Amino acid sequence: MPKSSAVDRKTIYQKILTRLLDMPEFAIEELQVTSQSEHPVVTQRIIQQLVEEGSLQQLPGADPFRCRYRWQSDARDLNIQNWVCSNVVGTQITAAPVSDRPRERLMERGPSSLRLSELLAILIRSGRPGESALQAGEKIAGRLADRLEQLPDLGHSELKEISRAITEPAFCQIMAGIELGRRVNSALEQVFGNRIRITSPTVAVRYCQERFARLAREVKQEEFHMVSLDTKNQPIASHQITVGTLRNSLVHPREVFRAAIRDAANCILVVHNHPSGDATPSDQDIAVTERLEAAAEIVGIPLVDHVIVAGAKATSIQEWRANKGW
């Protein structure tokens, strides 16, 4: 079937389903002869979906190539428009508003703004009748919940049990995305983790400009990250803490130091971006820094600096306060 708009697809599906409902019992070849169907593949797809739902019964026969189908007693009251919308058109991501489509959201706001289900939907790419790629992503994200680390160990059959949209290509794309992320993370750790020691505001700024270059240049909203450091002030790992306008109520010390404690950090560095391109600290930036410093004294994990990245610029709040005589 040639590529067509959602409206055209909807018309085709409605037309085929109307023909099917006119016959209490039929074989596919009879249907094609009587209706001169121009869309045999779509017809078979609809029939298979109706069989899976229990609306159609496949009758036993000696010839598997001439299967006959019979409507269940109450199935012929099916609402054609609702069925088509829920099983065909409504499950296509392209039928959703542009602002709700994962790829468009990624291009507009950056990958870090997407939910896990949306990232998975991009890798899955296309769904199946009755289930879009986004719905498949939501199923997997919901099933794994706080066990995301188990995703790389799941096989194709295990993921397909969660969603029938996980075809072999979709499975390969998910696994390739995971492996690419591993290799990028390994490369970053090798470049930054083994060589850089955060011993001064100058080094902290240089590290953040290199490590968080994408955050500084591409992300359209503020993000707050924490970098845990070991006893040599070398980076252990980085964690995204929040996404959204920086404020005390959003950046809670509990979330910052929970990740630091989990990493067995000796001290921490925090960084956030200014999408405006101006790296000057705001009053709110200073307030957040002071609140984290107070919490750091209690927890016993010092905050070495708070760096703001904005385009090609970056500011160390520690250095900025020293220059101001604070």
C-alpha positions as CSV (number, residue, x, y, z in Angstrom):
1,M,0.0,0.0,0.0
2,P,1.5,3.4,-1.0
3,K,2.3,5.8,1.8
4,S,-0.7,8.0,2.6
5,S,-1.9,10.4,5.2
6,A,-3.5,9.4,8.5
7,V,-6.9,10.5,7.0
8,D,-6.4,8.3,3.9
9,R,-5.4,5.3,6.1
10,K,-8.4,5.8,8.3
11,T,-10.7,5.8,5.2
12,I,-9.1,2.6,3.9
13,Y,-9.5,0.7,7.3
14,Q,-13.0,1.9,7.7
15,K,-14.0,0.7,4.2
16,I,-12.4,-2.7,4.7
17,L,-14.0,-3.2,8.2
18,T,-17.4,-2.2,6.8
19,R,-17.1,-4.9,4.1
20,L,-16.1,-7.5,6.7
21,L,-19.0,-6.7,9.0
22,D,-21.5,-7.2,6.1
23,M,-20.6,-10.9,6.0
24,P,-21.3,-13.3,8.9
25,E,-18.8,-15.7,7.6
26,F,-16.1,-15.5,4.9
27,A,-12.8,-16.6,3.5
28,I,-10.1,-14.1,2.5
29,E,-10.1,-15.2,-1.1
30,E,-13.9,-14.8,-1.2
31,L,-13.6,-11.4,0.2
32,Q,-11.0,-10.4,-2.4
33,V,-13.2,-11.8,-5.3
34,T,-16.4,-10.2,-4.2
35,S,-15.1,-6.8,-3.2
36,Q,-12.1,-6.6,-5.5
37,S,-10.0,-5.5,-2.6
38,E,-7.2,-3.2,-3.5
39,H,-5.5,-3.7,-0.1
40,P,-5.0,-7.4,0.6
41,V,-2.2,-6.9,3.0
42,V,-4.2,-4.4,5.1
43,T,-7.2,-6.7,5.0
44,Q,-5.2,-9.6,6.3
45,R,-3.7,-7.4,9.0
46,I,-7.2,-6.3,10.2
47,I,-8.5,-9.8,10.2
48,Q,-5.5,-11.0,12.3
49,Q,-6.1,-8.2,14.8
50,L,-9.8,-9.1,15.1
51,V,-8.9,-12.7,15.7
52,E,-6.4,-11.8,18.4
53,E,-9.1,-9.6,20.0
54,G,-11.6,-12.5,19.9
55,S,-14.1,-10.7,17.6
56,L,-13.5,-13.1,14.8
57,Q,-13.3,-16.9,15.1
58,Q,-11.0,-18.8,12.7
59,L,-12.9,-21.9,11.7
60,P,-11.0,-25.3,11.5
61,G,-10.5,-26.6,8.0
62,A,-8.5,-29.1,6.0
63,D,-6.9,-26.4,3.7
64,P,-4.8,-23.9,5.7
65,F,-4.7,-21.6,2.7
66,R,-8.5,-21.3,2.6
67,C,-9.2,-20.4,6.2
68,R,-12.7,-19.3,7.0
69,Y,-13.7,-16.7,9.6
70,R,-16.9,-16.2,11.5
71,W,-17.9,-13.2,13.6
72,Q,-18.6,-13.9,17.3
73,S,-22.2,-13.3,18.3
74,D,-21.9,-9.8,19.7
75,A,-18.9,-8.7,17.7
76,R,-20.8,-7.4,14.7
77,D,-22.1,-4.5,16.8
78,L,-18.5,-3.2,16.6
79,N,-18.2,0.6,16.4
80,I,-16.2,1.0,13.2
81,Q,-14.9,4.5,13.8
82,N,-13.9,3.8,17.4
83,W,-12.1,0.6,16.5
84,V,-10.1,2.2,13.7
85,C,-9.1,5.2,15.9
86,S,-8.0,3.0,18.8
87,N,-6.3,0.2,16.8
88,V,-4.9,1.9,13.8
89,V,-4.8,5.7,13.6
90,G,-4.7,6.6,17.3
91,T,-1.7,4.4,17.9
92,Q,0.6,6.1,15.4
93,I,3.0,8.7,16.9
94,T,2.7,10.7,13.7
95,A,-1.0,11.2,14.5
96,A,-0.2,12.9,17.8
97,P,0.4,16.7,18.1
98,V,3.9,17.7,17.1
99,S,4.7,18.8,20.7
100,D,4.0,15.2,21.9
101,R,6.2,13.4,19.5
102,P,9.5,12.2,21.0
103,R,11.7,13.0,18.0
104,E,10.4,16.5,17.7
105,R,10.7,17.0,21.5
106,L,14.3,15.8,21.3
107,M,15.2,18.2,18.5
108,E,13.5,21.1,20.3
109,R,14.5,20.5,24.0
110,G,17.4,18.0,23.8
111,P,17.6,14.3,24.7
112,S,17.8,14.9,28.5
113,S,14.3,16.4,28.5
114,L,12.7,13.1,27.3
115,R,11.2,10.5,29.6
116,L,12.6,6.9,29.5
117,S,9.5,5.8,27.6
118,E,10.1,8.4,24.9
119,L,13.8,7.5,24.5
120,L,12.7,3.9,24.1
121,A,10.0,4.9,21.5
122,I,12.7,6.6,19.4
123,L,14.8,3.4,19.4
124,I,11.7,1.2,18.7
125,R,10.8,3.5,15.8
126,S,7.5,2.0,14.7
127,G,4.7,0.2,16.5
128,R,2.1,-2.4,15.5
129,P,-1.6,-2.2,14.9
130,G,-3.1,-1.5,18.4
131,E,0.2,-0.4,19.9
132,S,2.4,2.5,19.0
133,A,6.1,2.8,19.6
134,L,5.5,5.2,22.5
135,Q,3.0,2.8,24.1
136,A,5.6,0.0,23.8
137,G,8.2,2.3,25.4
138,E,5.7,3.0,28.2
139,K,5.2,-0.7,28.8
140,I,8.9,-1.4,29.1
141,A,9.6,1.6,31.2
142,G,6.7,0.7,33.5
143,R,7.7,-2.9,33.8
144,L,11.4,-2.1,34.6
145,A,10.6,0.9,36.9
146,D,13.5,1.1,39.3
147,R,15.3,-1.9,37.6
148,L,16.6,-0.1,34.5
149,E,20.0,-1.7,35.0
150,Q,18.4,-5.0,34.0
151,L,17.5,-3.8,30.5
152,P,20.8,-4.7,28.8
153,D,20.4,-8.3,30.1
154,L,16.9,-8.9,28.6
155,G,16.7,-11.0,25.5
156,H,14.5,-10.4,22.5
157,S,11.8,-12.9,23.6
158,E,11.7,-11.3,27.1
159,L,11.1,-7.8,25.7
160,K,8.6,-9.1,23.2
161,E,6.6,-10.6,26.1
162,I,6.3,-7.0,27.4
163,S,5.4,-5.5,24.0
164,R,4.7,-7.1,20.7
165,A,6.1,-4.0,19.0
166,I,9.6,-5.3,19.9
167,T,10.5,-6.8,16.6
168,E,14.0,-8.0,15.8
169,P,15.0,-4.6,14.3
170,A,13.6,-2.8,17.3
171,F,15.4,-5.1,19.7
172,C,18.7,-4.6,17.8
173,Q,18.2,-0.8,17.9
174,I,17.6,-0.8,21.7
175,M,20.7,-3.0,22.4
176,A,22.8,-0.9,20.0
177,G,21.7,2.3,21.8
178,I,22.6,0.8,25.2
179,E,26.1,-0.3,23.9
180,L,26.8,3.0,22.3
181,G,25.9,4.7,25.6
182,R,28.3,2.4,27.5
183,R,31.1,3.2,25.1
184,V,30.6,6.9,25.2
185,N,30.5,6.8,29.0
186,S,33.7,4.7,29.1
187,A,35.4,7.2,26.8
188,L,34.4,10.1,28.9
189,E,35.6,8.4,32.1
190,Q,38.9,7.7,30.4
191,V,39.4,11.2,29.1
192,F,38.2,13.1,32.2
193,G,38.1,10.7,35.2
194,N,41.7,9.4,35.0
195,R,43.4,12.7,34.1
196,I,41.6,15.6,35.7
197,R,41.8,16.5,39.4
198,I,39.4,19.2,40.5
199,T,41.9,21.2,42.6
200,S,40.9,24.8,41.8
201,P,38.1,26.9,40.3
202,T,40.1,27.2,37.1
203,V,40.3,23.4,36.7
204,A,36.6,23.0,37.7
205,V,35.6,25.5,35.0
206,R,37.7,23.7,32.4
207,Y,36.3,20.3,33.3
208,C,32.7,21.5,33.2
209,Q,33.2,23.2,29.8
210,E,34.5,20.0,28.3
211,R,32.4,17.5,30.2
212,F,29.1,19.5,29.9
213,A,29.6,21.1,26.5
214,R,26.3,19.8,25.2
215,L,24.5,21.1,28.3
216,A,26.1,24.5,27.7
217,R,25.3,24.8,24.0
218,E,22.2,22.7,23.1
219,V,19.9,22.3,26.1
220,K,17.0,24.7,26.1
221,Q,16.1,24.6,29.8
222,E,18.1,24.6,33.0
223,E,19.5,21.3,34.2
224,F,21.3,20.7,37.5
225,H,24.0,18.0,37.7
226,M,26.2,16.7,40.5
227,V,29.7,15.3,39.9
228,S,31.0,13.0,42.7
229,L,34.7,13.2,43.4
230,D,37.1,10.7,45.1
231,T,39.8,11.3,47.7
232,K,42.1,12.7,44.9
233,N,39.4,15.0,43.7
234,Q,39.0,13.0,40.5
235,P,35.5,12.5,39.0
236,I,33.7,9.3,39.9
237,A,30.4,9.8,38.2
238,S,27.9,12.6,37.2
239,H,24.2,12.6,38.0
240,Q,21.4,14.7,36.6
241,I,19.5,16.0,39.7
242,T,16.8,18.2,38.2
243,V,15.5,19.7,35.0
244,G,13.8,23.1,35.2
245,T,14.3,26.6,36.5
246,L,16.8,26.5,39.4
247,R,15.3,27.2,42.8
248,N,15.7,26.1,46.4
249,S,12.6,23.9,46.3
250,L,13.7,22.1,43.2
251,V,17.4,21.4,44.0
252,H,17.0,19.6,47.3
253,P,20.2,18.7,49.2
254,R,18.7,15.2,49.8
255,E,18.7,14.4,46.1
256,V,22.2,15.8,45.6
257,F,23.8,14.0,48.6
258,R,21.9,10.7,48.1
259,A,23.8,10.1,44.9
260,A,27.0,11.3,46.4
261,I,26.7,8.9,49.3
262,R,25.9,6.1,46.9
263,D,29.1,6.8,45.0
264,A,31.1,6.9,48.3
265,A,32.2,10.4,47.3
266,N,34.8,12.4,49.2
267,C,33.5,15.7,47.9
268,I,31.2,17.0,45.1
269,L,31.1,19.5,42.3
270,V,27.8,20.8,41.0
271,V,27.1,22.4,37.7
272,H,24.1,23.8,35.9
273,N,23.4,25.7,32.6
274,H,22.0,29.1,31.7
275,P,20.2,28.7,28.3
276,S,20.3,32.5,28.0
277,G,24.1,32.4,27.3
278,D,24.9,34.6,30.3
279,A,27.0,32.8,32.9
280,T,26.6,35.4,35.6
281,P,25.3,33.9,38.8
282,S,21.8,35.0,39.9
283,D,20.7,35.5,43.5
284,Q,18.9,32.2,43.3
285,D,22.2,30.5,42.1
286,I,23.9,31.9,45.2
287,A,21.1,30.8,47.5
288,V,21.2,27.3,46.2
289,T,24.9,27.1,46.6
290,E,24.8,28.3,50.2
291,R,22.1,25.8,51.0
292,L,24.2,23.0,49.6
293,E,27.2,24.2,51.5
294,A,25.3,24.2,54.7
295,A,24.1,20.6,54.0
296,A,27.6,19.5,53.0
297,E,28.9,20.5,56.5
298,I,26.3,18.3,58.1
299,V,26.7,15.3,55.8
300,G,30.5,15.6,55.8
301,I,30.9,15.7,52.0
302,P,32.2,19.1,51.0
303,L,31.0,21.1,48.0
304,V,34.2,22.2,46.2
305,D,32.4,24.5,43.7
306,H,29.3,25.3,41.8
307,V,30.0,26.0,38.1
308,I,27.6,27.7,35.6
309,V,28.0,26.9,31.9
310,A,26.4,29.0,29.2
311,G,27.4,28.7,25.6
312,A,31.2,29.2,25.4
313,K,31.3,30.8,28.9
314,A,31.5,29.3,32.3
315,T,31.7,30.8,35.9
316,S,32.9,29.3,39.1
317,I,30.7,30.6,41.9
318,Q,33.5,30.1,44.4
319,E,35.8,32.3,42.3
320,W,33.0,34.8,41.6
321,R,32.3,35.3,45.3
322,A,36.0,35.6,46.1
323,N,36.3,38.4,43.5
324,K,33.3,40.1,45.0
325,G,34.9,39.9,48.5
326,W,32.2,37.7,49.9
